[in-house]
Each structure stands twice: as structure tokens, then as C-alpha cells.
Amino acid sequence: MSDAPNVERLNPPGMSFPGMSQAVGCGDFVLVSGQVALRDRQIVCAGDPAGQSEHVFRNIEAVLGEAGLTLGHVVSLRCYLTSTDAYQAYATVKNRIFANNPPAATAMVVTALVLPEIMVEVEAVAWRHALGNPTSV
């Protein structure tokens, strides 16, 4: 079965994983899968929620770039954290990036993420017509 003509699968080089797309474009929206602090399939910034948050937003930026979008197109974020202690570091990074045009956002603490060293995972929704102007990561 083929995709509808207005659905696109987005996977930046080096970010492909079996069984998932890093993002799916559906008409005017791009849905970005949960991003974590991985580079070349290796965890980065272990034990550092601020560093992991920075890397997560770089990954989101790279995925959106495949659709010709930027972080300025993000209209919604959903963040999963493995501890309440990690929230302030994540929030500081998010608030710096989206200082002028913050998206709708939810943050929740979960028992664990896929790998124990991962402290932060963020999903994003981007709208192709948004005109936000975030600070780059």
C-alpha cells in the first residue's frame, strides 16, 4: 500500500531507524518523532539534562530541515523526562530557543525511556505556515 500523495517520510542522513520515520509530513503539518540525545547511534551528554536538551533540539532542527522548515515552524512540543530534577535544565534550553514565539508545550516525568542514560525525549509538531523566529540551538 502506498502513501497518500500528501504524506512524506523524513529521515535525515544518519538518523534512520528501522520501523519508524524521524518525521512524517501530513499536508500542512510535520510530526517529528521523539528525539533523544543520540549522535551516530551513541548517547551524548550522559548525566547532563541541559546538554541532552540542546542535542535533542539540534536533532529536531535537522529533521525539520529535511522538510524545508526550521524551529520557527514548531507549534507544539511534548517532552518526556526521567526525573523532575531534569525539568529546569530542559526548560532553560527550551525557553531560550523559543523566547519570542513559544509553542504549546507539555512536559511529563516518566519512569524510564528506551535507554537508561537518556534523560530527555521531545516530540514536536510543526506547521508549514508558522512564522516564528526562535534562537538557533
C-alpha positions, 0 to 999 in steps of 0.5 A: 500500500502506498502513501497518500500523495500528501504524506512524506517520510523524513529521515535525515542522513544518519538518523534512520531507524528501522520501523519508524520515520524521524518525521512524517509530513501530513499536508500542512503539518510535520510530526517529528518523532521523539528525539533523544540525545543520540549522535551516530547511534551513541548517547551524548551528554550522559548525566547532563539534562541541559546538554541532552536538551540542546542535542535533542533540539539540534536533532529536531532542527535537522529533521525539520530541515529535511522538510524545508522548515526550521524551529520557527515552524514548531507549534507544539512540543511534548517532552518526556523526562526521567526525573523532575530534577531534569525539568529546569535544565530542559526548560532553560534550553527550551525557553531560550530557543523559543523566547519570542514565539513559544509553542504549546508545550507539555512536559511529563516525568516518566519512569524510564525511556528506551535507554537508561542514560537518556534523560530527555525525549521531545516530540514536536509538531510543526506547521508549514505556515508558522512564522516564528523566529526562535534562537538557533540551538 
